Amino acid sequence: MAGIALEFAHQRHVAAIQRYASDPAIGALSNVPTPYPADGAEQWLAWAEGEREAGSGIHFAVTLDGRCIGSCGLTGIDGMARRCQFGYWIAQPFWGQGYATEAGAQALQYGFDELPVDTVEACCLLRNPASLRVLEKLGFNKFAETSNGCDPKWPADEPIGHFRLNRAQWQAQHSQAA
Ligand SMILES: CC(C)(COP(=O)(O)OP(=O)(O)OC[C@H]1O[C@@H](n2cnc3c(N)ncnc32)[C@H](O)[C@@H]1OP(=O)(O)O)[C@@H](O)C(=O)NCCC(=O)NCCS
């Protein structure tokens, strides 16, 4: 999709991340902190830089024609298990235009090309239809449903879906599209 590109998290993205991630609609359905701290984007950048240096995570700014409109990342990179976790959010003014799906596709391509992973996993609240649809469009399959056991933001019985996409599925999907 024209206009959408990923950039490694950088200081130049901090102002937009701070502005957009402060929208409670972002944290309501994702692991973005809510209320968002006054230095939340600076903390995000420090975390992103540390993870990239350690090889444990890659955090991107999602840009539209060069403007940061959200973030996505591949975290928990486990080279032994060859697995990582995928997460994402897009600023509310830009919802519903396919941007999360396009950014996700670019992140997954990066992951399978550049990272020591064969499987990408994601989890999502089952009451988050937009995100469930993004995962479906990207080719993820649900392999488990659990109750929220760890994030105090949601009730302990909040239903969560766990999704998985492996390299072979990704390649099959893309060779069919070609
Ligand atoms: C989830 C999120 C990233 C989606 O971003 P987006 O750029 O709007 O996503 P896309 O446009 O690529 O795809 C959204 C899909 O969900 C669908 N959708 C949106 N709201 C929906 C609803 N209430 N019910 C059913 N489908 C819905 C859209 O129609 C679209 O599907 P389509 O292309 O088949 O029409 C964005 O809403 C967001 O950042 N939400 C808050 C944070 C969050 O939930 N992050 C994910 C945590 S798991």
The ligand as an SDF file (V2000), in Angstrom:
LIG
                    3D

 48 50  0  0  0  0  0  0  0  0999 V2000
   -6.7250   -2.6960   15.8200 C   0  0  0  0  0  0  0  0  0  0  0  0
   -6.1360   -1.5470   14.9840 C   0  0  0  0  0  0  0  0  0  0  0  0
   -4.6310   -1.6380   14.9960 C   0  0  0  0  0  0  0  0  0  0  0  0
   -6.6740   -1.6790   13.5400 C   0  0  0  0  0  0  0  0  0  0  0  0
   -6.0550   -0.6600   12.7620 O   0  0  0  0  0  0  0  0  0  0  0  0
   -6.6310   -0.3010   11.3070 P   0  0  0  0  0  0  0  0  0  0  0  0
   -5.5640    0.4460   10.5830 O   0  0  0  0  0  0  0  0  0  0  0  0
   -7.9700    0.3110   11.4310 O   0  0  0  0  0  0  0  0  0  0  0  0
   -6.7950   -1.7800   10.6770 O   0  0  0  0  0  0  0  0  0  0  0  0
   -7.1250   -2.1720    9.1720 P   0  0  0  0  0  0  0  0  0  0  0  0
   -7.8130   -1.0260    8.5060 O   0  0  0  0  0  0  0  0  0  0  0  0
   -5.8930   -2.7110    8.5480 O   0  0  0  0  0  0  0  0  0  0  0  0
   -8.1330   -3.4030    9.3510 O   0  0  0  0  0  0  0  0  0  0  0  0
   -9.2340   -3.2920   10.2460 C   0  0  0  0  0  0  0  0  0  0  0  0
  -10.2850   -4.3250    9.8850 C   0  0  0  0  0  0  0  0  0  0  0  0
  -11.1750   -4.4830   10.9720 O   0  0  0  0  0  0  0  0  0  0  0  0
  -12.5040   -4.2580   10.5350 C   0  0  0  0  0  0  0  0  0  0  0  0
  -13.2500   -3.7150   11.6480 N   0  0  0  0  0  0  0  0  0  0  0  0
  -13.0760   -2.5270   12.2590 C   0  0  0  0  0  0  0  0  0  0  0  0
  -13.9680   -2.3960   13.2680 N   0  0  0  0  0  0  0  0  0  0  0  0
  -14.7090   -3.5350   13.2700 C   0  0  0  0  0  0  0  0  0  0  0  0
  -15.7880   -3.9920   14.0700 C   0  0  0  0  0  0  0  0  0  0  0  0
  -16.2880   -3.2470   15.0780 N   0  0  0  0  0  0  0  0  0  0  0  0
  -16.3090   -5.2160   13.7980 N   0  0  0  0  0  0  0  0  0  0  0  0
  -15.8220   -5.9770   12.8040 C   0  0  0  0  0  0  0  0  0  0  0  0
  -14.7800   -5.5890   12.0010 N   0  0  0  0  0  0  0  0  0  0  0  0
  -14.2480   -4.3750   12.2480 C   0  0  0  0  0  0  0  0  0  0  0  0
  -12.3610   -3.3090    9.3680 C   0  0  0  0  0  0  0  0  0  0  0  0
  -13.5160   -3.3110    8.5530 O   0  0  0  0  0  0  0  0  0  0  0  0
  -11.1280   -3.9060    8.6810 C   0  0  0  0  0  0  0  0  0  0  0  0
  -11.4580   -5.1040    7.9910 O   0  0  0  0  0  0  0  0  0  0  0  0
  -11.7150   -5.1340    6.3720 P   0  0  0  0  0  0  0  0  0  0  0  0
  -10.4440   -4.6550    5.7220 O   0  0  0  0  0  0  0  0  0  0  0  0
  -12.0400   -6.5530    6.0980 O   0  0  0  0  0  0  0  0  0  0  0  0
  -12.8580   -4.1960    6.0960 O   0  0  0  0  0  0  0  0  0  0  0  0
   -6.5960   -0.1740   15.5450 C   0  0  0  0  0  0  0  0  0  0  0  0
   -7.9970   -0.1680   15.6350 O   0  0  0  0  0  0  0  0  0  0  0  0
   -6.0050    0.1180   16.9100 C   0  0  0  0  0  0  0  0  0  0  0  0
   -4.8810    0.5910   16.9960 O   0  0  0  0  0  0  0  0  0  0  0  0
   -6.7690   -0.1540   17.9730 N   0  0  0  0  0  0  0  0  0  0  0  0
   -6.3290    0.1250   19.3570 C   0  0  0  0  0  0  0  0  0  0  0  0
   -5.0850   -0.6740   19.7430 C   0  0  0  0  0  0  0  0  0  0  0  0
   -5.2570   -2.1540   19.4610 C   0  0  0  0  0  0  0  0  0  0  0  0
   -6.3460   -2.7120   19.5580 O   0  0  0  0  0  0  0  0  0  0  0  0
   -4.1330   -2.8010   19.0970 N   0  0  0  0  0  0  0  0  0  0  0  0
   -4.1210   -4.2380   18.8640 C   0  0  0  0  0  0  0  0  0  0  0  0
   -4.0030   -4.9650   20.1590 C   0  0  0  0  0  0  0  0  0  0  0  0
   -4.1520   -6.7380   19.9110 S   0  0  0  0  0  0  0  0  0  0  0  0
  1  2  1  0
  2  3  1  0
  2  4  1  0
  2 36  1  0
  4  5  1  0
  5  6  1  0
  6  7  2  0
  6  8  1  0
  6  9  1  0
  9 10  1  0
 10 11  2  0
 10 12  1  0
 10 13  1  0
 13 14  1  0
 14 15  1  0
 15 16  1  0
 15 30  1  0
 16 17  1  0
 17 18  1  0
 17 28  1  0
 18 19  1  0
 18 27  1  0
 19 20  2  0
 20 21  1  0
 21 22  1  0
 21 27  2  0
 22 23  1  0
 22 24  2  0
 24 25  1  0
 25 26  2  0
 26 27  1  0
 28 29  1  0
 28 30  1  0
 30 31  1  0
 31 32  1  0
 32 33  2  0
 32 34  1  0
 32 35  1  0
 36 37  1  0
 36 38  1  0
 38 39  2  0
 38 40  1  0
 40 41  1  0
 41 42  1  0
 42 43  1  0
 43 44  2  0
 43 45  1  0
 45 46  1  0
 46 47  1  0
 47 48  1  0
M  END
$$$$
